Amino acid sequence: MKKNNNIFIIIMALAALFSFYFVKKRIEIEKAYKNFDIVADYNEFKTLGYLYGDSDEFLQKIVDAGANVISLSESTINSLEEDPEINIKTKIDNGFLYVSGDKDIIEFVKEGLKSLKDNRSVEYTKDGSLKIETLPKDLVKFRDKGIDIFGYPAGSRGEPHSYIEYIGLGFYKPYLENIPANAKILLRPMVNNFYQDQKFVIDRYFKAYDELYKNKSVEERVNYLTFAGGEAFMETEDGIVGKFVDELNKRNLGVAVIESSTQRGSLKLLGQEPIVNREDVRKLRMFTTWDYIQSEFDYGIPGHQNGEEISNVYFRAISERNIASIMLKPFVKDDRAITDVAAYENVIKMTVDRMEKIGFSHGTAVPMNEWSPRSFMKLPAAFGVSAAAVIFLGILFNISFVFKIILFILGIIPAILFFGLGKMTGFGASLYNLGAIIILPTLATCYVLKNYNHYRNRKNIDTNKISDVQIFIKGMIILLVSVIITMVGALYEVSFLASTRDMLELIIFRGVKISQIMPILLSLVVFLYYIGVSRDKVEERLDIHEVGKFLNMNVKFWHAMMGVVALGVLALLLLRGGNTNVKVPGAELRFRNFLENTLPVRPRTKAIFLGYPAVVLLIYLAYKKRGRFLEIFLTILIAIGQADIVNTFSHIRTPILVSFQRIAIEYIVCIPVAILFVLIYKFALKGYDRFAN
């Protein structure tokens, strides 16, 4: 770095120091967010209990096994029909929905239908059934497709139903009384804004909540709710959402958002986003056992045949993704639901034991404390990003100090608009954050290649007097400095993505893939600047003729093979860098779990097997003045490793101390891998020399 970069380096350093305010605040918030509960759905496990032989006994055993919360959704006519212990039947005839059954059920249904907006007829018949007027908009059909003898579609037919059968009626009291006494109860409201009066549903819900917990202490209550169905309360002219939030805050209740099946963001419910994005609403994250996880009770590999992998999934959800509540679902083996309570007890016990070892408490989930820092506090980080951009451009184009100052001013003007004046703050945070996590890893790559040039071209180095151990230590020091440079970008990232909504992934940073690809592409530019193509002497410059030479160079077979390997690595990076529900291969899963169970935090394989060892090997090659053909390949791997650092911090939902631990552990674990890299190269070099001679 040239001397006239010092002022920009100081700006970057001061901005990084200021970013520790955000680090400290996140540590405080995450420390208070270490309670979790395990929730079992009443209807699901009651139904499973019929297979067990006694639904009440089964439900009690599930609670005793560690599912300390039972969730109960509002009943519907349809859900009551599906309960074999309840006498209720429906039919549609001549524009009316008839509901017949036991008297208490009919009264419950009639009371629940008071939530309907429409002024429709609801009355008793002579035989005590309920006669409900239906409207054309209520029609629901489940169609069976008909085919002719040749297998071609011939039409469809379906029994008519009314949508009234699927709206929430409230909480059926016998269900509440049937829940084990040692379980807490999570009441889940259900609303259909098209059919129901939202104010009525809100009042009914909180009346039920108050009645349930009227003689209970705060510790005995469930401190949150989560919506059943596909909707939440939607804003109206009379401010219905504000009323709902007021009722929540009177009882110190939060709202749980359910993580999506891709483990990124949350399930989208109609009307929920405006509620949970309010600063006066307390929030937490809930994980549900998706169907592809339910079937992983027996993973088909040794040591993972009794729910171990489901427990691992729960452990990662709580410890690494800010999940505070686990929704238990029936486990499946050989396409059949498991009714052995010991299977659930084993999974819950493994999960709870592991969580308690790292400081979490199994009990009552608590919403995360609200935090939304003022936008002007992001200005220092934006100044730091602008300074880093100026340094990078100065490296490539050798621009004057005055021009650097002009570029810096141009860089901070939008920052003042975004964060000083509070205009388009979200867009500004994403833009400058993207700059931070692209530019800083690229500067780290510049630092490594500059050192490579320095040691490769020093004439006064006698390699016979320098041991491999000394070279290795030098490589590890250069790796450490490069990691610190990239960590400056990670600290800026923590500043830009700083709020409870970011930590609960209600806001998702969309630039993760770009931040992985761009440092790799820019590493090629950096390579051309520091090393170039067929360059005889060290000249740190960009030469347009070398770019043409690079594009027109003769490609040998081994060049093509290495290119294929590089593309394969890049493809693997992108495909496996996201969150999917694709089943992980058994060997990879066992290795992951070995690292997870052996180390405080599981390191990322891209860092320990690719990016970090590549730095050490490149410095080793510089001292030995061999292996020029590996330069570009190792440069790409170095860029992947540096990008992986900021990508670790892009997962804002991961507790920040876990991210710091992960980087430190990656650095330590890469040491034996880097030694192996060097030994493999030395062995291959000896073989090559023998063959050449």
Phi, psi and omega in degrees: 000135183281160186300324183286004172271350187302318181297324180285327176295320178296317178300315178299317182294317179296320178296320178295319178297318179297328181296340179292343171300315180292323177299312181299316181295318179296321179300317180298314182293315183290331177294326180277356185247056186237023173257144177218155174232166178238122190250134173243135181282131184302308185294320181295314184279337172292318177298317178297329179295334176296323176292326178293325179123336180210106187294321181294316179296319181296316180298320178297319181291326177296319177295315179297333180286347177129356175280089192278356178230134173250125179266141178227120177272159174302139179284153173235166176302319181295316181294326177293323177297328182281350179275114183294345181269358182246134180267100178207137179222152179228154170203155176249129182213123173054043175084011179229146173262121179257129178239119180238157179155199181294152187300316183294327178292315181298320178294321178297317180295314181299318179295320181294328182285357175293346179282351182294140177289316187290143176275076184252160183285127173226110185215164179275149171265177181297328182271009177090001177284169179255131180247114187244125178295132176251154179243159180305328182289347182280345192299129174230134178231135171256108190269137169256126182275134177261147177230153178275185186292344178266359179089009180268149179302134181238001181137184180213157181215144180208144177287134180286141174228167177249142178297340178302334181291348187242010178265153182292139181249353187113191184256121183288118189302317178302329176296314180300320181289339184273347181288135181309140186294335182271012178251144169278156185242126175259108178275126183249110180290150176230130182222143171237107187293339181284324185257332192249152172281113187297321180299319179297315181296319179297311180299318180296319182296310185288334173295317178295320180296314182296320179294321181294320188249021187295331180248023184248145175283169179300322181293337182270356183263163167268127190268019182204169171227161171220140187286142170265154182082196186252013184223154168241181179289137183250146184296142178231174181297330181269013172071050183294326179295320177299320178296316179299316181294321177301317180294322175301311186289332175300328183255005180058040180264149173248179178241128177267128174259137184269127180297143180289166182292341178272002181063028177223118183076195183230165177299138181269112174252140179300119177091350184284323186302313179298334179285307186285344177277355177285141180287341180267013176247124177281146189220156171209167181254141178238142177248132176250147182280093183296160186302323181290339175276323178306323184276004181263019177301315174250103184280352176084012177230153181305139179080002181223044185244001182227043176086007181301319183287328175296318177298320177299319179298315178297317181301314181294322181300315183284314188280335187239352184229022176056034174277132180247351182217130179253122176269107180287141176230158177302132177280154184234135175220130182055040177064020178231140179293141181273127180253359179284113183299330181301329179296317179289320179298320181296314180296315181296316181296316178300318182294310183298316181300315181293320181292320181293331178294335181252019170096009178268157181240130176272112182185248181256120177293138182240131177301153180287142177297140182286137179210124177213089185297154179296145186296328183295342180288350177270356181300314180303318179296321178295322176296320179297319178296317179298319179296318179297320179296320179297317179298316182296314179296324178295324178296312186287322191243003174052049183277159183286163180298319180298316180294327176296318178299318179299315179297321179297316179297318177297329180286328184269345178300310176299326179298318178296322178295312183291309191256331178282316181263353177072029179263125177052048185298319181298315178296317180298319179297317179296319183294309182289327176296318178299319177299318181298315187273001170257314187287315185294316174300325179291321175297323177297320177296320176302316181299317181295314183291328176296319177293324176300312177301318183300312184280331179289331188251006175286123184279338186268012178268121175260104185296339179288337182264355179250122183283161176298328179296317178297318178296319181298315179298318177300318178298320180292325177294316178296321176300315181300316180296320179296322177296319179297319178300313180294326179297334174300317176297322178295322178295320175299320180300318178299326179290317184286323183257062188242098173184164176300322181296324175293316184292332177263008177058034170282336170247128182247125175286120188269004185260017185298312182296318179298320181291342175275323185279316188299317177300329178290315179295318179292334178296332176292321176295316179298320177300314180296329180287311187275324188246315177073189182244120178052041181275127185282324181231162183286115174219112182275097184198158171263126182237117182299332179291326178292327176297315177297320179297321180296319182286334184256004184293150177291131183259119177275168183300315182292332173299313181298319180297316179294325176297319178297316179298316180298317178295322178297317178297316180296317179297317179297320179301316183284319183291320183267357181282342180268187178248118180228170176260023178286136181291131181282137177304147186303314182298317179295320180297317181295322179293317178303311183292328175299313179297318183294322182276342183266324186251156178302323178220138180286123177286160177277134184294329180298325181284310188282336183254348182233289193295311185288311179299331180298325178297313182296316181295321180297318178293324176299316178296325179298315179294320184277348180055043178227175171070035180301330182293343181271352189304308185291323180296314180292326177299317178296317179297321178299317179297321178299316180296319180290320178296328181295330180296308181290330177296326176302318182276349175291337176277079185296335179295338179283129178309137190294327178294328176296318180295317177297316178300319183299316180296316180297317181293322177300319180297318182288315184293333182289345184301306178296328178293319178296320176300317179297319176306311183295317181296319178297318179297315181298318179296316179294323180294320178298317178297319179296315181297320178296318180295319181294325181283000000 
